[in-house]
Amino acid sequence: MDTRFTKILKSVAELDEDFTITVDQNLQGDLEIDSLRMIDIVLNVEREFDVELSEEALISAETVGQLWAEVSQAVAA
């Protein structure tokens, strides 16, 4: 995962800088990211990586790894 991505997650989820984010963490259950925070994450990711994420990415991503897969796929496109 890109450090810019994990910094966005930590910032939006209001996590400590030393908190370790892993690909298997659940966005809602482990990081307490609700739908409003998810929108904030997507907007920040789109701005930082200069990509556009599909609405399906918002709906289907349950883990950090799934969301990162959507981001990296959009970056590669």
Jmol script that loads the backbone (N, CA, C; Angstrom):
load data "model"
ATOM      1  N   MET A   1       0.844  -1.193   0.000  1.00  0.00           N
ATOM      2  CA  MET A   1       0.000   0.000   0.000  1.00  0.00           C
ATOM      3  C   MET A   1       0.879   1.242   0.000  1.00  0.00           C
ATOM      4  N   ASP A   2       0.385   2.239  -0.635  1.00  0.00           N
ATOM      5  CA  ASP A   2       1.058   3.522  -0.713  1.00  0.00           C
ATOM      6  C   ASP A   2       0.892   4.268   0.616  1.00  0.00           C
ATOM      7  N   THR A   3       1.946   4.923   1.055  1.00  0.00           N
ATOM      8  CA  THR A   3       1.872   5.651   2.326  1.00  0.00           C
ATOM      9  C   THR A   3       0.871   6.801   2.267  1.00  0.00           C
ATOM     10  N   ARG A   4       0.668   7.382   1.077  1.00  0.00           N
ATOM     11  CA  ARG A   4      -0.324   8.458   0.951  1.00  0.00           C
ATOM     12  C   ARG A   4      -1.716   7.925   1.273  1.00  0.00           C
ATOM     13  N   PHE A   5      -1.991   6.694   0.840  1.00  0.00           N
ATOM     14  CA  PHE A   5      -3.274   6.058   1.096  1.00  0.00           C
ATOM     15  C   PHE A   5      -3.482   5.828   2.591  1.00  0.00           C
ATOM     16  N   THR A   6      -2.476   5.280   3.253  1.00  0.00           N
ATOM     17  CA  THR A   6      -2.623   5.009   4.689  1.00  0.00           C
ATOM     18  C   THR A   6      -2.706   6.299   5.494  1.00  0.00           C
ATOM     19  N   LYS A   7      -2.020   7.338   5.044  1.00  0.00           N
ATOM     20  CA  LYS A   7      -2.126   8.636   5.735  1.00  0.00           C
ATOM     21  C   LYS A   7      -3.539   9.188   5.633  1.00  0.00           C
ATOM     22  N   ILE A   8      -4.162   9.025   4.468  1.00  0.00           N
ATOM     23  CA  ILE A   8      -5.546   9.485   4.297  1.00  0.00           C
ATOM     24  C   ILE A   8      -6.465   8.713   5.237  1.00  0.00           C
ATOM     25  N   LEU A   9      -6.307   7.394   5.282  1.00  0.00           N
ATOM     26  CA  LEU A   9      -7.138   6.577   6.180  1.00  0.00           C
ATOM     27  C   LEU A   9      -6.969   7.008   7.628  1.00  0.00           C
ATOM     28  N   LYS A  10      -5.725   7.189   8.055  1.00  0.00           N
ATOM     29  CA  LYS A  10      -5.460   7.583   9.444  1.00  0.00           C
ATOM     30  C   LYS A  10      -6.049   8.951   9.755  1.00  0.00           C
ATOM     31  N   SER A  11      -5.928   9.871   8.829  1.00  0.00           N
ATOM     32  CA  SER A  11      -6.439  11.221   9.042  1.00  0.00           C
ATOM     33  C   SER A  11      -7.958  11.224   9.166  1.00  0.00           C
ATOM     34  N   VAL A  12      -8.629  10.591   8.206  1.00  0.00           N
ATOM     35  CA  VAL A  12     -10.094  10.603   8.202  1.00  0.00           C
ATOM     36  C   VAL A  12     -10.663   9.808   9.377  1.00  0.00           C
ATOM     37  N   ALA A  13     -10.032   8.694   9.702  1.00  0.00           N
ATOM     38  CA  ALA A  13     -10.511   7.863  10.809  1.00  0.00           C
ATOM     39  C   ALA A  13     -10.021   8.371  12.165  1.00  0.00           C
ATOM     40  N   GLU A  14      -9.240   9.453  12.149  1.00  0.00           N
ATOM     41  CA  GLU A  14      -8.708  10.063  13.366  1.00  0.00           C
ATOM     42  C   GLU A  14      -7.914   9.064  14.197  1.00  0.00           C
ATOM     43  N   LEU A  15      -7.001   8.356  13.503  1.00  0.00           N
ATOM     44  CA  LEU A  15      -6.138   7.367  14.152  1.00  0.00           C
ATOM     45  C   LEU A  15      -4.783   7.989  14.440  1.00  0.00           C
ATOM     46  N   ASP A  16      -4.095   7.466  15.448  1.00  0.00           N
ATOM     47  CA  ASP A  16      -2.749   7.933  15.760  1.00  0.00           C
ATOM     48  C   ASP A  16      -1.807   7.623  14.606  1.00  0.00           C
ATOM     49  N   GLU A  17      -0.785   8.451  14.441  1.00  0.00           N
ATOM     50  CA  GLU A  17       0.198   8.251  13.383  1.00  0.00           C
ATOM     51  C   GLU A  17       0.902   6.900  13.490  1.00  0.00           C
ATOM     52  N   ASP A  18       1.089   6.409  14.713  1.00  0.00           N
ATOM     53  CA  ASP A  18       1.799   5.141  14.897  1.00  0.00           C
ATOM     54  C   ASP A  18       0.884   3.920  14.777  1.00  0.00           C
ATOM     55  N   PHE A  19      -0.402   4.131  14.521  1.00  0.00           N
ATOM     56  CA  PHE A  19      -1.339   3.036  14.328  1.00  0.00           C
ATOM     57  C   PHE A  19      -0.981   2.302  13.037  1.00  0.00           C
ATOM     58  N   THR A  20      -0.945   0.979  13.094  1.00  0.00           N
ATOM     59  CA  THR A  20      -0.602   0.174  11.930  1.00  0.00           C
ATOM     60  C   THR A  20      -1.867  -0.247  11.196  1.00  0.00           C
ATOM     61  N   ILE A  21      -1.921   0.100   9.927  1.00  0.00           N
ATOM     62  CA  ILE A  21      -3.046  -0.280   9.078  1.00  0.00           C
ATOM     63  C   ILE A  21      -2.621  -1.472   8.234  1.00  0.00           C
ATOM     64  N   THR A  22      -3.468  -2.507   8.234  1.00  0.00           N
ATOM     65  CA  THR A  22      -3.184  -3.703   7.446  1.00  0.00           C
ATOM     66  C   THR A  22      -4.303  -3.938   6.430  1.00  0.00           C
ATOM     67  N   VAL A  23      -3.994  -4.723   5.405  1.00  0.00           N
ATOM     68  CA  VAL A  23      -4.950  -4.942   4.326  1.00  0.00           C
ATOM     69  C   VAL A  23      -6.190  -5.704   4.764  1.00  0.00           C
ATOM     70  N   ASP A  24      -6.087  -6.475   5.831  1.00  0.00           N
ATOM     71  CA  ASP A  24      -7.232  -7.295   6.248  1.00  0.00           C
ATOM     72  C   ASP A  24      -8.154  -6.601   7.251  1.00  0.00           C
ATOM     73  N   GLN A  25      -7.846  -5.382   7.635  1.00  0.00           N
ATOM     74  CA  GLN A  25      -8.705  -4.673   8.583  1.00  0.00           C
ATOM     75  C   GLN A  25     -10.018  -4.271   7.909  1.00  0.00           C
ATOM     76  N   ASN A  26     -11.097  -4.440   8.650  1.00  0.00           N
ATOM     77  CA  ASN A  26     -12.414  -4.069   8.163  1.00  0.00           C
ATOM     78  C   ASN A  26     -12.573  -2.563   8.333  1.00  0.00           C
ATOM     79  N   LEU A  27     -13.027  -1.910   7.268  1.00  0.00           N
ATOM     80  CA  LEU A  27     -13.157  -0.452   7.298  1.00  0.00           C
ATOM     81  C   LEU A  27     -14.136   0.011   8.373  1.00  0.00           C
ATOM     82  N   GLN A  28     -15.281  -0.637   8.463  1.00  0.00           N
ATOM     83  CA  GLN A  28     -16.274  -0.224   9.456  1.00  0.00           C
ATOM     84  C   GLN A  28     -15.973  -0.801  10.835  1.00  0.00           C
ATOM     85  N   GLY A  29     -15.719  -2.086  10.901  1.00  0.00           N
ATOM     86  CA  GLY A  29     -15.551  -2.747  12.188  1.00  0.00           C
ATOM     87  C   GLY A  29     -14.266  -2.400  12.909  1.00  0.00           C
ATOM     88  N   ASP A  30     -13.149  -2.399  12.181  1.00  0.00           N
ATOM     89  CA  ASP A  30     -11.847  -2.172  12.818  1.00  0.00           C
ATOM     90  C   ASP A  30     -11.450  -0.701  12.871  1.00  0.00           C
ATOM     91  N   LEU A  31     -11.785   0.042  11.811  1.00  0.00           N
ATOM     92  CA  LEU A  31     -11.354   1.441  11.736  1.00  0.00           C
ATOM     93  C   LEU A  31     -12.477   2.431  12.005  1.00  0.00           C
ATOM     94  N   GLU A  32     -13.691   1.903  12.197  1.00  0.00           N
ATOM     95  CA  GLU A  32     -14.863   2.721  12.497  1.00  0.00           C
ATOM     96  C   GLU A  32     -15.107   3.801  11.443  1.00  0.00           C
ATOM     97  N   ILE A  33     -14.974   3.411  10.178  1.00  0.00           N
ATOM     98  CA  ILE A  33     -15.211   4.323   9.067  1.00  0.00           C
ATOM     99  C   ILE A  33     -16.656   4.136   8.603  1.00  0.00           C
ATOM    100  N   ASP A  34     -17.475   5.152   8.854  1.00  0.00           N
ATOM    101  CA  ASP A  34     -18.874   5.094   8.432  1.00  0.00           C
ATOM    102  C   ASP A  34     -19.000   5.641   7.010  1.00  0.00           C
ATOM    103  N   SER A  35     -20.214   5.731   6.516  1.00  0.00           N
ATOM    104  CA  SER A  35     -20.420   6.132   5.120  1.00  0.00           C
ATOM    105  C   SER A  35     -19.942   7.560   4.849  1.00  0.00           C
ATOM    106  N   LEU A  36     -20.110   8.460   5.794  1.00  0.00           N
ATOM    107  CA  LEU A  36     -19.645   9.833   5.590  1.00  0.00           C
ATOM    108  C   LEU A  36     -18.127   9.908   5.542  1.00  0.00           C
ATOM    109  N   ARG A  37     -17.482   9.162   6.410  1.00  0.00           N
ATOM    110  CA  ARG A  37     -16.021   9.124   6.390  1.00  0.00           C
ATOM    111  C   ARG A  37     -15.518   8.450   5.117  1.00  0.00           C
ATOM    112  N   MET A  38     -16.253   7.455   4.635  1.00  0.00           N
ATOM    113  CA  MET A  38     -15.855   6.773   3.407  1.00  0.00           C
ATOM    114  C   MET A  38     -15.876   7.754   2.237  1.00  0.00           C
ATOM    115  N   ILE A  39     -16.890   8.604   2.190  1.00  0.00           N
ATOM    116  CA  ILE A  39     -16.951   9.617   1.138  1.00  0.00           C
ATOM    117  C   ILE A  39     -15.750  10.553   1.244  1.00  0.00           C
ATOM    118  N   ASP A  40     -15.399  10.948   2.453  1.00  0.00           N
ATOM    119  CA  ASP A  40     -14.248  11.807   2.684  1.00  0.00           C
ATOM    120  C   ASP A  40     -12.966  11.122   2.207  1.00  0.00           C
ATOM    121  N   ILE A  41     -12.834   9.834   2.504  1.00  0.00           N
ATOM    122  CA  ILE A  41     -11.659   9.076   2.061  1.00  0.00           C
ATOM    123  C   ILE A  41     -11.593   9.056   0.544  1.00  0.00           C
ATOM    124  N   VAL A  42     -12.706   8.751  -0.094  1.00  0.00           N
ATOM    125  CA  VAL A  42     -12.727   8.664  -1.553  1.00  0.00           C
ATOM    126  C   VAL A  42     -12.371  10.015  -2.179  1.00  0.00           C
ATOM    127  N   LEU A  43     -12.925  11.095  -1.661  1.00  0.00           N
ATOM    128  CA  LEU A  43     -12.607  12.419  -2.200  1.00  0.00           C
ATOM    129  C   LEU A  43     -11.123  12.736  -2.047  1.00  0.00           C
ATOM    130  N   ASN A  44     -10.568  12.410  -0.892  1.00  0.00           N
ATOM    131  CA  ASN A  44      -9.142  12.647  -0.664  1.00  0.00           C
ATOM    132  C   ASN A  44      -8.271  11.771  -1.559  1.00  0.00           C
ATOM    133  N   VAL A  45      -8.652  10.511  -1.719  1.00  0.00           N
ATOM    134  CA  VAL A  45      -7.900   9.589  -2.578  1.00  0.00           C
ATOM    135  C   VAL A  45      -7.958  10.069  -4.029  1.00  0.00           C
ATOM    136  N   GLU A  46      -9.139  10.462  -4.480  1.00  0.00           N
ATOM    137  CA  GLU A  46      -9.279  10.931  -5.856  1.00  0.00           C
ATOM    138  C   GLU A  46      -8.405  12.163  -6.103  1.00  0.00           C
ATOM    139  N   ARG A  47      -8.369  13.058  -5.143  1.00  0.00           N
ATOM    140  CA  ARG A  47      -7.551  14.260  -5.272  1.00  0.00           C
ATOM    141  C   ARG A  47      -6.060  13.920  -5.231  1.00  0.00           C
ATOM    142  N   GLU A  48      -5.666  13.094  -4.285  1.00  0.00           N
ATOM    143  CA  GLU A  48      -4.245  12.775  -4.098  1.00  0.00           C
ATOM    144  C   GLU A  48      -3.664  11.965  -5.261  1.00  0.00           C
ATOM    145  N   PHE A  49      -4.445  11.003  -5.766  1.00  0.00           N
ATOM    146  CA  PHE A  49      -3.954  10.106  -6.807  1.00  0.00           C
ATOM    147  C   PHE A  49      -4.417  10.512  -8.209  1.00  0.00           C
ATOM    148  N   ASP A  50      -5.205  11.579  -8.305  1.00  0.00           N
ATOM    149  CA  ASP A  50      -5.727  12.065  -9.575  1.00  0.00           C
ATOM    150  C   ASP A  50      -6.448  10.952 -10.345  1.00  0.00           C
ATOM    151  N   VAL A  51      -7.373  10.300  -9.652  1.00  0.00           N
ATOM    152  CA  VAL A  51      -8.174   9.218 -10.231  1.00  0.00           C
ATOM    153  C   VAL A  51      -9.644   9.448  -9.883  1.00  0.00           C
ATOM    154  N   GLU A  52     -10.487   8.677 -10.536  1.00  0.00           N
ATOM    155  CA  GLU A  52     -11.908   8.694 -10.200  1.00  0.00           C
ATOM    156  C   GLU A  52     -12.312   7.278  -9.824  1.00  0.00           C
ATOM    157  N   LEU A  53     -12.877   7.121  -8.644  1.00  0.00           N
ATOM    158  CA  LEU A  53     -13.312   5.804  -8.176  1.00  0.00           C
ATOM    159  C   LEU A  53     -14.789   5.622  -8.457  1.00  0.00           C
ATOM    160  N   SER A  54     -15.154   4.428  -8.810  1.00  0.00           N
ATOM    161  CA  SER A  54     -16.551   4.130  -9.109  1.00  0.00           C
ATOM    162  C   SER A  54     -17.364   4.032  -7.827  1.00  0.00           C
ATOM    163  N   GLU A  55     -18.665   4.204  -7.961  1.00  0.00           N
ATOM    164  CA  GLU A  55     -19.547   4.040  -6.807  1.00  0.00           C
ATOM    165  C   GLU A  55     -19.493   2.605  -6.302  1.00  0.00           C
ATOM    166  N   GLU A  56     -19.242   1.666  -7.208  1.00  0.00           N
ATOM    167  CA  GLU A  56     -19.126   0.261  -6.816  1.00  0.00           C
ATOM    168  C   GLU A  56     -17.982   0.080  -5.824  1.00  0.00           C
ATOM    169  N   ALA A  57     -16.927   0.871  -5.990  1.00  0.00           N
ATOM    170  CA  ALA A  57     -15.796   0.793  -5.070  1.00  0.00           C
ATOM    171  C   ALA A  57     -16.226   1.153  -3.660  1.00  0.00           C
ATOM    172  N   LEU A  58     -17.078   2.166  -3.563  1.00  0.00           N
ATOM    173  CA  LEU A  58     -17.587   2.578  -2.258  1.00  0.00           C
ATOM    174  C   LEU A  58     -18.439   1.495  -1.614  1.00  0.00           C
ATOM    175  N   ILE A  59     -19.266   0.882  -2.423  1.00  0.00           N
ATOM    176  CA  ILE A  59     -20.224  -0.094  -1.911  1.00  0.00           C
ATOM    177  C   ILE A  59     -19.573  -1.425  -1.589  1.00  0.00           C
ATOM    178  N   SER A  60     -18.676  -1.872  -2.463  1.00  0.00           N
ATOM    179  CA  SER A  60     -18.147  -3.231  -2.326  1.00  0.00           C
ATOM    180  C   SER A  60     -16.952  -3.365  -1.383  1.00  0.00           C
ATOM    181  N   ALA A  61     -16.204  -2.311  -1.197  1.00  0.00           N
ATOM    182  CA  ALA A  61     -14.994  -2.407  -0.370  1.00  0.00           C
ATOM    183  C   ALA A  61     -15.350  -2.537   1.108  1.00  0.00           C
ATOM    184  N   GLU A  62     -14.981  -3.661   1.672  1.00  0.00           N
ATOM    185  CA  GLU A  62     -15.216  -3.887   3.102  1.00  0.00           C
ATOM    186  C   GLU A  62     -13.928  -3.818   3.910  1.00  0.00           C
ATOM    187  N   THR A  63     -12.808  -4.119   3.253  1.00  0.00           N
ATOM    188  CA  THR A  63     -11.527  -4.105   3.956  1.00  0.00           C
ATOM    189  C   THR A  63     -10.610  -3.055   3.354  1.00  0.00           C
ATOM    190  N   VAL A  64      -9.565  -2.733   4.077  1.00  0.00           N
ATOM    191  CA  VAL A  64      -8.558  -1.802   3.586  1.00  0.00           C
ATOM    192  C   VAL A  64      -7.969  -2.329   2.283  1.00  0.00           C
ATOM    193  N   GLY A  65      -7.688  -3.620   2.224  1.00  0.00           N
ATOM    194  CA  GLY A  65      -7.105  -4.215   1.029  1.00  0.00           C
ATOM    195  C   GLY A  65      -8.009  -4.117  -0.182  1.00  0.00           C
ATOM    196  N   GLN A  66      -9.297  -4.302   0.020  1.00  0.00           N
ATOM    197  CA  GLN A  66     -10.248  -4.189  -1.095  1.00  0.00           C
ATOM    198  C   GLN A  66     -10.314  -2.761  -1.614  1.00  0.00           C
ATOM    199  N   LEU A  67     -10.304  -1.804  -0.708  1.00  0.00           N
ATOM    200  CA  LEU A  67     -10.330  -0.407  -1.134  1.00  0.00           C
ATOM    201  C   LEU A  67      -9.036  -0.046  -1.844  1.00  0.00           C
ATOM    202  N   TRP A  68      -7.904  -0.512  -1.311  1.00  0.00           N
ATOM    203  CA  TRP A  68      -6.615  -0.235  -1.953  1.00  0.00           C
ATOM    204  C   TRP A  68      -6.561  -0.875  -3.346  1.00  0.00           C
ATOM    205  N   ALA A  69      -7.146  -2.058  -3.504  1.00  0.00           N
ATOM    206  CA  ALA A  69      -7.179  -2.706  -4.824  1.00  0.00           C
ATOM    207  C   ALA A  69      -7.930  -1.839  -5.822  1.00  0.00           C
ATOM    208  N   GLU A  70      -9.024  -1.236  -5.399  1.00  0.00           N
ATOM    209  CA  GLU A  70      -9.799  -0.344  -6.261  1.00  0.00           C
ATOM    210  C   GLU A  70      -8.976   0.897  -6.630  1.00  0.00           C
ATOM    211  N   VAL A  71      -8.265   1.449  -5.650  1.00  0.00           N
ATOM    212  CA  VAL A  71      -7.441   2.629  -5.893  1.00  0.00           C
ATOM    213  C   VAL A  71      -6.308   2.288  -6.851  1.00  0.00           C
ATOM    214  N   SER A  72      -5.607   1.201  -6.590  1.00  0.00           N
ATOM    215  CA  SER A  72      -4.446   0.866  -7.443  1.00  0.00           C
ATOM    216  C   SER A  72      -4.897   0.499  -8.851  1.00  0.00           C
ATOM    217  N   GLN A  73      -6.074  -0.095  -8.986  1.00  0.00           N
ATOM    218  CA  GLN A  73      -6.605  -0.404 -10.309  1.00  0.00           C
ATOM    219  C   GLN A  73      -6.934   0.894 -11.056  1.00  0.00           C
ATOM    220  N   ALA A  74      -7.503   1.871 -10.366  1.00  0.00           N
ATOM    221  CA  ALA A  74      -7.826   3.151 -10.992  1.00  0.00           C
ATOM    222  C   ALA A  74      -6.554   3.901 -11.393  1.00  0.00           C
ATOM    223  N   VAL A  75      -5.522   3.805 -10.571  1.00  0.00           N
ATOM    224  CA  VAL A  75      -4.249   4.471 -10.873  1.00  0.00           C
ATOM    225  C   VAL A  75      -3.616   3.855 -12.112  1.00  0.00           C
ATOM    226  N   ALA A  76      -3.714   2.532 -12.241  1.00  0.00           N
ATOM    227  CA  ALA A  76      -3.101   1.826 -13.373  1.00  0.00           C
ATOM    228  C   ALA A  76      -3.859   2.051 -14.680  1.00  0.00           C
ATOM    229  N   ALA A  77      -5.111   2.463 -14.592  1.00  0.00           N
ATOM    230  CA  ALA A  77      -5.937   2.625 -15.799  1.00  0.00           C
ATOM    231  C   ALA A  77      -5.561   3.844 -16.605  1.00  0.00           C
TER     232      ALA A  77
END
end "model"
wireframe off; spacefill off
backbone 0.3
color backbone group
